[in-house]
Amino acid sequence: MESDEKKIKIAVNGGIGFGSKLNAKQLLLISKYMNEDEELELTTFQQLYIEIPENKKEEIIQEFENVGLACYPVGNYVKSLRTCNFCKGEEREGMPVAKELNKRFAGKQVPFTLKMAYTGCPIGCGEPMVSDIGVMKFKDQYNLYVGGKGKGFDAEVGMLLKENLEPEELYDLIAEIIDSYAKLGKKRETFFKFWRRIGKDQLINV
């Protein structure tokens, strides 16, 4: 690739599935858009950051998607859903719900990077309780946690906001929370600080 091309950074991963995996075809395609001296950054959001030519953005994203790679914007957006490894099967662990959560919310613009996580059982491998918004499948319904923080001296387990939700109830409630954060959050205010500032009652009233 020509060195004088203006580049932009995008995030890619293998989508929502059984574990965080990439196949050979996907790796080969990613390497096609890297120079020998370039590095691939792996983030805590289960994403890879890669720089691509800006003038070929749409074409390259389509090429990535054709081999099963999911592409997301980099910056102050809802990150792709962090998940567990779905160890007991698609339906039992609620993978269709996880896929729908990612489809609906990943890439939405917010005041600061927002981390969503999902786990298919109470073991919690996807770390939903220490994420900004976390979902835990329990039997055939879903529990929603908000305001978790996994890093820093003030790390904190999220609050159980609602339990025993049906999928559509879950989607609607998360949509309301993210919309409120987008509208009422201050510039570069983390969701953790926003949640502490506004509180549960005010957020629900809004």
Residue, then its C-alpha position, 0 to 999 in steps of 0.5 A: m500500500e502507498s505510504d502517502e495514503k491518508k488512513i483511518k483506524i477501524a476496529v474489527n473482530g470475528g463477531i458474536g460466536f463461540g469464543s473470540k476466534l479468527n480463521a485463516k482467511q480473515l487473518l490473511l485479509i487483515s494482513k493484506y492491509m498492513n505493512e511489514d513494520e506495522e502492528l495490530e493492536l488487540t484491545t480489552f474490548q475483544q477488538l483489533y485496531i487496524e488502519i485502512p485507507e480512508n478513500k477505500k473505507e467502504e470497499i474494505i469494510q465490505e471486503f472484511e464483512n464478506v469473510g465474516l469480520a465485523c467492523y466498528p468505529v473507533g472512539n466514543y461509541v458503544k463498543s462491540l459486545r464483550t461475551c463469554n465463550f458460549c460453552k453450552g450451545e447457542e440457544r441454551e446460552g442465549m447467543p441470539v440475544a447476544k447477537e441482537l444486543n450487538k446489532r442494536f447498540a454497537g457503534k452508537q455514539v456516546p459521550f465516552t467509550l461505553k463497554m457492554a458485556y454479556t454472559g450466558c450463565p451466572i458464572g459470568c465469564g463475560e464480566p457483565m458485573v464490572s462493565d458499564i452495562g452488563v447482561m446475565k442470562f438466568k434460566d430463560q430470562y435476563n438480568l441487567y446490571v449497570g454502573g460496573k467499573g473493572k479498573g482503578f482503585d474505585a473499581e465497583v460491581g455494577m448494580l442489578l437494575k432489573e431482573n427476569l427480563e424478556p428479550e424485548e424488555l431488555y432491548d428497550l431498557i438498554a436503549e433508554i439507558i444509552d439514549s439518556y447517556a447520549k443526551l445527558g452525559k457531559k463531554r468525555e464523561t464516563f458512564f460510571k461517573f454519569w451513573r453516579r451523578i444522575g442516579k437510578d431514580q432520575l435515570i428511570n424518570v428520564 
